[in-house]
Amino acid sequence: MKTWYIEDAGGGCRAFSEVLVLVCEEPQLVYSSQVPLTWDDGTTIEQLACQLVKEMMRKAGVTREDYLLVCSGNIFHELHRTLTEENYRWDYHKMDGLAHEIAEETFYQQMLEAGFPAFVRPSDHNYRLFYSFVEHWIAQQPERQRYLKDRVCRAKPLELHYLLRSNGHRRQFCQKCRQNIDPYTPMVEYQYKNNGSRRRSFFHPECTPVAPGKNKLKLQKITFQGEEVEAVIKATRKEGLVCSRCEKPLPPEVDALYWYGPDKKLYVGHLVCIGTEPEE
């Protein structure tokens, strides 16, 4: 049984290929791969990174008896899911050892081979400043533009910016129909950036311009006052709530049911008061 470390380097730099490494310290074994600067087959960068790591694992002879320690970075999200589905033994790990050193040095060697001045080196505390030097160096000569990453193919798919979830205690405003989204009802949240600032817009599920790529909405059908209604399941955020059925207190930070009755009034209740737990 071996312990393997999976790390990346260069994701925060606008230029040069991201480096992925698979490293075993005892015995010392090193495998590395690079994400292309561009591609055009519609694969996401997470999917591509997963493919490259799986190929390194195949070459290294990694088995399900081995133990994998994987960086938690976004580039490995698809790999995290795949390792779980394929029953590998793995866990998240903050990289600060041999794998980290090899990944960073391999990424840096790309720059030296391209002619980047060797007296400018990165350190663990100056990555942002170092990357700004790299961008300035590339801007000095037009032919160096070929080292820039293709940000379009690396961009998160648009549907992943849309999240289907339940609203909280505040009314939100639907950007399409211009009507209110009632508290504790299903809605779609769109996250984007405007002039460097994170912004959010909201839609009724039937108004969203893009089908959400993420879903955190939990619903439960219940019978209330002789009618079947749909309740959202959401954690309570404040004290003093009382269950509409058993009239006992609802503690904060526990999942509860929220629904609107025929009288359009909002009700809240314990999950156990309807005799079932929600399906995941």
Protein Blocks (a to p, Z undefined) as FASTA:
>chain_A
ZZdddddehklpcghjaddddddfbdcddddddddfbdcehpafklmmmmmmmmmmmmno
pafkbccdddfbfklmmmmmmmmmnopacdddddfbfmlmmmmmmmmmmmmmnopafklc
cdfklmmmmmmmmmmmmmmpmklmmmpccfklmpccfklmpccddddfbdcddfklopac
dehiacddddddeehiacdddddfklpfbdcfbdcbdcddddeehiacdddddddfbehi
acfklopacdehiacdddddfkopacdddfklnopacdZZ
